[in-house]
Amino acid sequence: MFEKNKEIDNYIMNFSDSVQDKLNEMRSLIIESAPDAKETISWNMPAYKLNGVLVYFAAFKKHISLFPTGADLEPFEEELLDYKRSKGTIQFPLNEPLPQDLIKRIVKHRVKQNLEKIS
């Protein structure tokens, strides 16, 4: 059974209610997509590990970033055109709904990539 990490609870509580809602939504999407991953704090951000780090996420002034560590995001390129990106991060504006399906597919893609490393 998945165990939530109290350090991540504390991280989320440091933000306003509206940002907490988005962070909790992101957390739920990741847990749903990678139920076997372990929650932890790394680099002062929530992180999910399964045979290495899958993703991190963090809140900023105007966005929430998803960091799909080292992922080849080519399968999602078209869908990601609407979001600001830099090397290693995708920024989702706080004033827009999170693209739930896209986030879940990216996390599942990361799970697949990490599990392929052990075969």
Secondary structure as GFF3:
##gff-version 3
##sequence-region A 1 119
A	DSSP	alpha_helix	6	13	.	.	.	ID=ss1
A	DSSP	alpha_helix	17	33	.	.	.	ID=ss2
A	DSSP	beta_strand	38	42	.	.	.	ID=ss3
A	DSSP	beta_strand	45	49	.	.	.	ID=ss4
A	DSSP	beta_strand	53	59	.	.	.	ID=ss5
A	DSSP	beta_strand	63	67	.	.	.	ID=ss6
A	DSSP	three_ten_helix	74	76	.	.	.	ID=ss7
A	DSSP	alpha_helix	77	80	.	.	.	ID=ss8
A	DSSP	beta_strand	84	86	.	.	.	ID=ss9
A	DSSP	beta_strand	89	93	.	.	.	ID=ss10
A	DSSP	alpha_helix	100	116	.	.	.	ID=ss11
###
